[in-house]
Amino acid sequence: MDDPYLNELRDDFQGYSNQLKKLKSKLLKTNSPELQGKIIKQIDSIANKMENNQKQSVKVTKSRIKERKSKSKR
């Protein structure tokens, strides 16, 4: 299904994934407990954004499928 909004959500998710990879690398390289704590908070924040993104994606997909079914019944 090619939908501009779903494509945007997919792109956002990919961006979050790339950010997580960078933060993971930073986390593994640092020895500072303070910096590790900050990085972990950032990772948690991004993980929450990813979860919300996925929930929204599921809602939109279900809505689009429902729209298609109602159009095909007409």
Secondary structure, DSSP 4 states (H G I P E B T S, - for coil): ---HHHHHHHHHHHHHHHHHHHHHHHHHH---HHHHHHHHHHHHHHHHHHHHHHHHHHHHHHHHHHHHHHHHH-
